[in-house]
Amino acid sequence: MSDLIKLKHEFEHSSDFLVALGDPKRQAIILALLDKKVIHRGLRVNELTDVVALSRPAVSHHFKLLKAVGLIDYHRVGTKNYYYLTHRSQQIQQLETLLTHVQAVMDTNERL
């Protein structure tokens, strides 16, 4: 398989993850979840509405997309859900591999 075809497949496998990362509101959610004050306990939807200036339904929608790509998960305490960043890094590793392969093709083409 040629390098470009391989890259095309890697882009296809990473596209949902890239879309999830590309939205500024989801980036704000990720940054809020990375805050050292909340990283271990997580945040509830209503705690994030002020941080990202979105309604509860909008935050829930973004959580659904981030959960679908494996970036966040939640734990329940009584009737409350606390969302946190997962430690599963398969998608991040796939993105790192993709970028490494893009750089390798660029370096190879530069030498030609």
TASUL-V431351 format. One line per field, one symbol per residue. phi: phi as a letter, one per 30 degrees, with the letter a starting at -180 (. if undefined). burial: + if it has 9 or more other C-alpha atoms within 8 Angstrom, else -. A space follows every 50 residues. Layout:
phi = ???
burial = ???
This chain:
phi = .deddddedddddcdddddddddeddddddddddeddbedcibdeddded dchbdeddddddeeddddcidbbbbcbicccccbddcdcedddddddedd dddddddddddd
burial = -----++--++--+--+--++----+++++-+++---++--++++--++- ++---+--++-++-+++-++++++------++++++----+--++--+-- ++--+-------
